[in-house]
Amino acid sequence: MTIIIAGFGGIGKTTLAKKYKNVLDLESTPYKYIIADYQKFDPEAVKGKGIIDKKLNPDFPENYITAIKNNLYKYDYILVWCHPEQALPHLERAGIDYELFIPTREALDEYRQRFINRGNSQEYVNRVSSKEGYDKRLPQFKATGKPIVFLQTGETLESYLKNNAEYPPLIPADAKD
């Protein structure tokens, strides 16, 4: 059974997928936008950076939902975008069950630094790590009725999954089949 994790930016989705072969980070950017020469970009570098040469993809969000469905049962975890207005309603309409992973409000300063360290634009850093924005989004996350895991300061998605036995074990990328 695949667990879909809708994760807040900066929780470590991309890092987790690089380290473990049973994890897929389904970054939404290449589905949401048409970006010339997307393959030449580091996907991490594209996140939250105002790339000028991008257009909304008319196939979004259906193409993203299809990608999620096409990868069910291929991975133990599929990590997806968690915007409460732009992403979660599409998952719900498609009947895709998910869990939410978001930081606590107290961890936002740490997340701000994570966004700066990965090179996000100042606009993105301010928008995503602001306490006012968090206070606006939190009731939207709660309104989904889905389980919410609140990651504490110093905690990542990886550390949480490793420390909670109810989740499938993470299989290192270099492990033999």
N, C-alpha and C positions, 0 to 999 in steps of 0.2 A: 504494500500500500504506500503510495506516495503522499508525503506531507507537503502541502503548499504553505509556504511561509511568506506572508506579505510583510516586508520589512522596511522600516524607516531607513532613510539614507544614513550611511555611516555606521551601521551596526556590524558590518563585516561580511556582507553577502558575497562580494566579489572575491575577497580573500579566502573565504570558506570554500567556494567553488574551485578555486585554483589549487587548494591543498587536498581536496577529497574527491574521489572519482564517483561517489554516489550522490553528488550534489550538483545541481544545474542552477546557475545564476542566469535567469532569463531577463536580462536588462531590457527595458522597454524602449530605449531610444531608437534602435534600428527599426522598430516596428511603428513607432509613433511618427517618426520623421523620415523624409527622404533626404539623405545627406550625401552629396557628391564625394566619392572616394572614401566612404565610411571605413572600409577595410584598412586604410592606411593609418587610421586613428587608433590609439590605445583607448578601448572602451571606457576605462576609468577617467581618461583625460576629457572625454566628451561630456561626462555628467556635469550638469550645472554650469557649463561654460557656454556663454552666448555665441554659439557657432552661427555665423551669419548665413552661410550657404545651406540652410536647411528649410524644407517645406513640410507642412503637415502631410502625412500619408493618408490618402482617402480611404485606405483599407483598414486603418486603425479604428477601433480596437479589435475588430474581428480577426485580423492577422495575428495579434498577440494572444488572443484566446485560443485560436487554432494551434499556435505553437505550444501553449501550455498543455492542451489536450493531447497533442501529438507526442509529448514527452512523458505523459503519465505512465507509470509502471516501468519506466526506463531508469528512473532515479529514485532514491529514497526521499530526497528533498528537491523541490523546485522552489527557488527563491524569486519572488516577484515584487513588483512595484506596489506601494501601499497608499498612494494618495487617496484620501477619503472621498473626494468628489470626482476625481478623474479616473481612478482605477478600480476601487472596490465595488462600485455599483455594477461594473461590467463583469467582474468575477461572479457576483451574486446572480445577475441575470443569466449567466451561462451555467449556473448550478455548480460552480467550482467552490468546494469547501476550503477554507483557509484558516490559519491562525495569524494573529497580528503580533509583531515584535516591535516594540517602540521603547525609546529610552524614558527614564523617569525625568521629570522636569529638572530635578537636581543635577542630572547628567548633561544638560544642554551645553554648558561651558566646555566640557570635554568634547562633545560632538562638534562644536564650533571649531575647535582646534583641529579635529580630524578633517573637517572640510577644508580648512586652510592648508593643512599639510598635503592633502591630495590635489590641491591646486584649483579648487572651485572658485568661481567668480565671487567678488565681494557681495554682489546682490544676492546670490544663492546662499552664501554663508549667513548673511543677515536674515534672509527670509526663513530659511529652514531651521536655524538655531535660535530664533527669537522666542522669548517666553510668551509674548503676546500671541504669536502664531501658534505655538504649542497649545496655549489655553483655548484657542479657537478650534483647533483640530481634535483635541482630546475628546470632547463630547461627541464629535462625529465618529471617531473610532469606537467609542463605547456604544453608540447607537446601532452599530452593525450587529450587536449581540454575539459577536464572535469572541472566542477566547483571546485575551490580550496578555502577553508576557511583557512585563516592564523590566527592561535591562537597567541595572544599577550602574553608578559610576564605576568605571574600571571593568565592566562586564561587556563581553561581545557575544554575538550569536554563537560563535564556536565554543566559548567557555560555558555558556548556558547549556547547549546541547550535550557537551561532554559530561557535564555534572548532573544531568537528569536522565536517569536510567529508563524512563518511559519513552524516550526517543531512540530510533535506530542508531546503532553505532556508526561513527564516521569512518569511512574506509580511505586510508591514504592513497593519493594519486599514484604512487609508485608500488602499491601492493599488487602482488601476483594474483591472478584470478583462480 
